[in-house]
Amino acid sequence: MSITQHHLLDIYRAQRLGEPAPPAPGRHDWQVVREWRDHRQFRAVLAERPAQGRIRRALGRWLHPRRRSTG
């Protein structure tokens, strides 16, 4: 059963029982992503790490390593 068919079945059941229809699949995806990002930033602050730009800095160090002088 696809997610669309499952959603249509849930709507039918809700109608038969007089309950409000459930939200469409994927409707709150961006809200979940924002909450996940906020939670990651909160955990970083608690661990005393920078809350923003950690991935960009790590990629920058990997892509552009500092050349050490040999002298």
C-alpha positions, 0 to 999 in steps of 0.5 A: 500500500502506498503512502497516498492510499494509506492517507486516503484510507485514514481520511475515510476512517476519520470521516466515518468516525466523525474525527478531523482528517489527518494532515497530508503526508509531508506537510510538516517535513520542513518544521521537523527539519527546523526542529532537528537543526535547532536541537543540534545547535542546542546540543552543540551549545551544551557541549561548548562547541560552536553552534553554527558553521561547524560543517563548513569549517570542517570541510574547509579544513579538509579541502584547504589544509594549511601547509606547514613550513619545513624550516 
